[in-house]
Every structure is written in structure tokens, then in C-alpha cells.
């Protein structure tokens, strides 16, 4: 795997503010074709010295007007990539860059809440990647400042795509959310991805996969119990906390190793987001731990 390691590193070294400063300098100072010169000169390591433009992965970004779904107004951010190219979830895994959505140029927009469809768990030379292949639509729940007036979405999207070469991307799109920009086919596809967003859950909820308990079994391991057999668990912590792949002790009892945490940090007050996957269902629960590593 060939990375633009000037700006893309492992998750343990990822910092969005740093990335944006480096990336902004990179694209401002250097013309687009300078990428090839950098590779040829060996300034970007682990890349072949000869690279044709067709070797670079490509992606197109567009906005979709989902109209009313239920009683809510939805839009969608569609990323269409070359075959076998991937992009990343909000927690990219062992390497990669999560997408960053900037709606600051929109008109009459009070809030744009991005929904995250359940990602694929993708094997990668750097470890495990959480992301999407080929195409993804991120549903966006829209709240207007003035509901009597249309919303114009203005999006600046920073993201990364990865084929044989992994590259940072920046794209812009805009769309008026008016009846004339609605499309039945687009809405149906957006609904498909909306149905893949993990449902919110609370501890002990009986009608869907839910958490029963979390315990700290060792300084670097959490034991997570669920109310039904699971096929996967994803644990996310705040910035600086990184958890490894979950391993099943039994179908309802899973171990998750803590790989990295801030210096001198403890489990007391740690906020986690736990995604549970079982039989095509996925749920998401936010919890806080006490000093012993149990849910408080």
C-alpha cells in the first residue's frame, strides 16, 4: 500500500488541526502535478517511482435532496469512487482520515446532522480500516432557520480515498433543497443508507442489540457483555484513546484491548461510543465509565 505519508499517518498520530494546516500548505504551495515530482524524488516514501495519472484513485462528490423522510428533511452526501477504492468512517481504524463536513457557506441552515452508516471492517496492511467501498451516501438531517424558506446547502468536504495510493481530497458542492431538485431514485438510495445507520440504544434495552455491562478485566482490556449474540463490536473513545479489534470470549461476551491513551489518563469519567452488530441489526450506545472501568 502506497500512502501520501506527508499528510496521512496511522491513527495514533492523526490530529485534524495538524492535518488541515499541512494539507492547506501542501495544496497551496504545490501545483497538482507536483505530486508526481515528489514521488519521483522519493519525498513520499514507499511509492513507485513511475506513477501514471490513472494510478491515482478518483472520487466524485455530490449533494442529494432527500426531501421529507417521515417527518424530517434529509439531504445526502454521495461519494462515488473508482471500483475497489475506499473512504473512511468517522473512526477510520488503524490508519486513514475521517471525513470532515463544513456547512458554513449554507443559507437558512440551522443544523446539518450527518448520520454515519455502519462501516465495513476492511483488512489493510496497516491493520483494520473502518470505511466504505465504491460508493457511500451519508444521510444528513436538515434543520432550517426559517422553515417557511428553502435551505441552500453549501458543503466543503475534506476526506481521503485509498486504492493502491491513498490521497487526501477536498471538494465542494451546493444544492437548493426545493421540490424541483428532489429525485425519487436518489431518495430511495438515500433511504437505503439511512437504514444502515446504527439505531440509538440504551443499556439493557430488550428489543434490539444492547449493552448489559462493561468491566475492566486488566489495565488494557475491557470485557463487554451484550443481551444477545453479536457478530462485531466497535468501541470509540475521545481524542487520544484508541481501542483494538474486539475478540469474542463467547457470542455475548467480548474483549476489547486498549491500544493507546493520553499520558496519566484513567478510566474515570471516560466517555465511550459502543456499536453492537447482530444479525443485520446495529445499535449505538454512549456510556461513561467510573474509576473501575464499569458503566456508571
Secondary structure, DSSP 8 states (H G I E B T S, - for coil): -EE-TTT--BGGG--HHHHHHHHHHHHHHS-TTHHHHHHHTTSSTTS-S---GGGS--EEEEEEEEEEETTEEEEEEEEEESTT-EEEEEEEESB----EEE-TT-BSEEEEEE--B--EEEEETTEEEEEEESEEEEEEEEEESSTTS-EEEEEEEEEEEESSEEEEEEEEEEEEESGGGB-HHHHHHHHHHHTTB-EE--TT-SSS--EEEEEEEETTEEEEEESS--SEEEEE-STT-EEEEEEEEETTEEEEEEEE--TT--STT-EEEEEEEETTEEEEEEEEB-TTSSB-
